Amino acid sequence: MLFALLLFLVAISASTQELRVYLLEDRNTTGVDGFGIAIQIHVGVYIFASIWRWYQFDRAVKAEFSADIVSTMRWLKQALTIFLVMWGIWFAGDLISDTAYAPITDFAMVIGIYFLGYSALLHRNIVLPPVLSESPAQVEASAYTENPQSQRYARAKLSGERATQLKKALDELMNTERPYLDGDLTLTSLSHSLEATNHEISQLLNEEMAVSFFDFINRYRVQEVQRCLSDPAYKTQSVLEIGLASGFNSKAAFNAAFKRFTGVTPSEWRKTSSL
């Protein structure tokens, strides 16, 4: 909208030949393409805003979901990185203003566009989880509606007594009912089980226990996998079968989480534990 407004202002204000040449012509007395610079700034702002939005998405997912949803959208981060590189080449080409550099710029842009098209075809069936369309405030409001007695805690600072109570209840829940075995477990569903709000559980994990919801749940899943891999009763089951039964939704997410928490792959752990 801002760029369309800029075009409109240029159209109605460029009444003099000098201003029109300065804004719309590549060759002018100053050697500056004012209109081209405006386009580059517009595209650059959009790309950086999109990258920032990606990191917001990454944080929001890890705060609400226990499944590795981000990995299914990692291609989008790669696409944004390619856009950023293409924009940098474009911007650098205009700064250098060397005709010998033009073929390199054009070739890089063509390769980038074709790669983006190929990537889009590979991931054309990607769909975001419906719950991501809700804002944190909407999710919290939903929790209040389904659990009215928790409204009194709202977004107040978690007291020491309440934190101790919730931590005890959380430990008991994780060890007895083992909700982490559910691959679709979310912060909202866990909060409902504890008769608490999302904000309380999030604050308990982030501030009191210094861990994200995503890492908290996946650490339990890794411990479950370790227990099964060390148990002869699971000897006939494959490593992947054990990982999926422990709450992981994909092989990639399982292997990444296991190695991050243990420093070795699941197969390596099974070999060493059976010695």
Buried (B, 14 or more C-beta within 10 A) or exposed (E): EEBEEBEEEBEEEBEEEEEBBBBBEEEBEEEEBBBBEBEBEEBBEEBEEBBEEBEEBBEBBBBBBBBBBBEBBBBBBBBBEBBBEBBEBBBEBBEEEEEEBEEEBEEBBEEBEEBBEEBEEEBEEEEEBEEBEBEEEEBBBBBBEEBEEBEEBEEEEBEEEBBEBBBEBBEEBBEEEBBBEBBEBBBBEBBBBBEBBBBBBBBBBBEBBEEBBBBBBBBBBBBBBBEBBEEEEBEEBEBBEBBBBBBBBBEEBBBBBBBEBBEEEBBBBBEEEEE
